[in-house]
Amino acid sequence: MRPKHLAIELSKLTPHPQHSANLEQYATEGDLAAFFALAVDQLDSLNDKTIVDIGAGNGILGIGCGILGASNVILIEADDDVAKVAIQNSANVMAKYSVNINTINCMIGVDEPPKEISCDIVIMNPPWGFQNSKADRPLLEYGFELQPKSMYVMHSARATHLEELGKSYGYENEIVFQSNFRLPPKYSHQSRKMGETEVKCWRFHKPGDAQIPDLED
């Protein structure tokens, strides 16, 4: 599927309500979500894979992977109301595409997350910790604990702690892409204008499974 067509499909989803600044709820736009999902597919092939999307929001990243060929997608979302949006979006997508999507309403770090999940790839755009320090840590740790073949994390380009955390779980990393993340003026601490911040996508992998050539070699 071409990026434009996937972006259009993802833009049809009911958007993230973004009603909690404390939970750092910022919606991922269709273009960026499509770029993310296509990058995962290019490097790890989504065909018939099981994907876990942690902190899934309205499901846009996981659903994008499902549209591209993943057979099973598990969305884990903390907010009750947002999880309902993800469930409805998933139902609409499953009516059109051959993918099974389940949503789990669970606040990782507070609730006990499901442990018996077998998956190929973990994806996430966690809270970056700007409102609450280390808010991303429980989600990242849970992702590594699932022991996926690879884990893709979209995070602030300024983040410096991801590499060491990955190493502590036996994962190496590579940068997949860097882009801009648009921030709609949804919360009182923002101005009335659309903002932007730089993001990077990290791919964490087991030793010897790097997929991006090192240009310094």
N, C-alpha and C positions, 0 to 999 in steps of 0.2 A: 504494500500500500504506500502511495506517495505521501510525503509529509503533509502536504496541503490537505489531502483528503482525510488523513487521520486527525489533523487539527480541527477540521470542520466537524467531524463526528464527536470529538471530545468537547467542542464548544457547544454542542447541543445538550450536554448534560445539565441537570439542575445545578446551579452554582453553589459553592460553599457559602453558607450564610454569614460567616465571619463575624460572629457576635461576641467573641471573647478575646480581648486583648491579652488577658492573663495567660491564656493558652496559646498565644501567638498564632492565631488563626488567620493565615493569609492564603488566599486562593491562588493556585497555580493556573496560569492561563493556558488555553488550548494549544497554542503554538509551542510553548516551552514543554508542556507535557508530552506532546507528540515527538518533539526532538529527543526528549529523555527516553521514551519508550522505544523509539527506533534505534537509539544508541545501544540500549540493552539488547535488542534483537540482533544487531549487527555483531556485537562482541560475544554474546552467549547463546544466541538462537533461542527464541521463546517457544518454538514449536513443541507442543505437548509438555511443556514445563509446568511445575507448580510454583506459583509466585506468592510471597507474603508481602503485603504493603502495610508497613507499620506507621501509625499516625496518618491514616489514609484520607482523612477529610471526606470530601464528597466522592472519593474513589477514583479520581481522574487518572492518576499514574497507573494504578493496578488495572483499571478498566482498559487503558490504552494498551497494556501488555496483553490483556485478554483478546482484544480486537486483532492484535498482531499474531495470535496463534497459541498463546498459553492455554493449556487445557483446564487448569484450576487456578483460581485467584482467591486469596484470603485477605480481606480488608480488616484491619484492626484500628478502631477509632474510639477515642475516649469520650467524646461528647455525645450524649443521647440523641439530641436533635439532629446533629450532623450525621450520625450513624444511620438515622432514618432516611436522610437524603441519599446516602450511599446505597442503601438497600433498594430504593426506588430506581436510582440510576442503573444499578446492576440488573434489575428485572427488565428494564427497557433494552439493555444491551444484550442480555441472554436471549431475548426474543428475536434478535437479529443475527447473533453470532454463536458459533459452537464453542461455548466456554461456560464453565461452572464457577460462579462467584458467590462466596459466602462472606457475610459481614459479622464481625465479633465486636460487641460494645465492651471495651475494656480500657481502663486508664492504667497503662503500664507504669509501675512505680508506686501505685496505690492499690490496685486490684491485682490478684494473682493471674498472670497471663497464662494462656494454654502452653503446656510444655511438650505435649506429644504431637508436635507438628513436624512433618517431614516435608521439606521443600528444596527446590533447586536454587532459587534466587530470592533474596530479600531486597526490597526497595524501600526507600523512605525519603521524605522531606520533613525532618523532625523540627520541633521548635528549636530555635537557634540559641536560646538562653539570653536574649536581650532583655526580656522582662523578668525572668527568674533564672538566676545563674545555674548552670548545669542541668537545665530542663531537658536537654537532649540526651543526657547520659543514660537514663533507664531504657530508652528506646534503642539506643546504639548497643548497649550491653545485651539486651534481649535479642536483637538481631544477630549478633555474633554467637550467642548461646545456641541459636537454632542450627548453627554449623552449616550454613548454605555453601554451595560451590562458589558463589560470588554474592557480594552485597553492594548495591549502588546507593550512595547517599548524596542527596542534593543539600548543600549547606552554604552558609555564608563563605565567601571567598576569603574572608579574614580569619576563619577558623584555623587554629594551629594544633588542636589537641587530637584530631582524628587519627593521624598516623600512629601515634604512640599507643592509643587505645586499641587500634587494630592489631598492632604488634603483640600486645599483651594477650590477645586471643589467637595468635598464630597466623595472622593475615598480613600480607603485603598489600600495597596499594598503588594505583596509578590514576592520573587525572584524565577523565574522559572528555570533559569540555568545560568551558567557562562562558557564562552568559549573564544577561541582566534579568533580574526578577522585579517585576513591576508591583508597586505597593499602592493599592487604591486608598484614598483618604477615608477609611472606615472608622477610625478611632479618634478620640478627642485629642490624643497627643500628637496627631499628625496634622499637617496643614491641609488646606482644601485642594491642593494640587496633587496630581499623580506623582508618586515618588518612584525611585529605582534604587536597587542595590545589586552589587555583583555577587553571583553565586558560582560555585564550582560543583561538578559532579565527580565524586570519588568512586572508583571501582575497587573494592577490597576482594582479594583472591588468595587462594592457597599458594604457597611457594612454588614457583615454576610455571604458574598459569597466567602470566601476564599476556595481554592481548594487544597492547599498544606498543609499537616499536619505540625503543629509547633512542632519540635522535642524537644523543651524545656518544652512542656506541660506534 
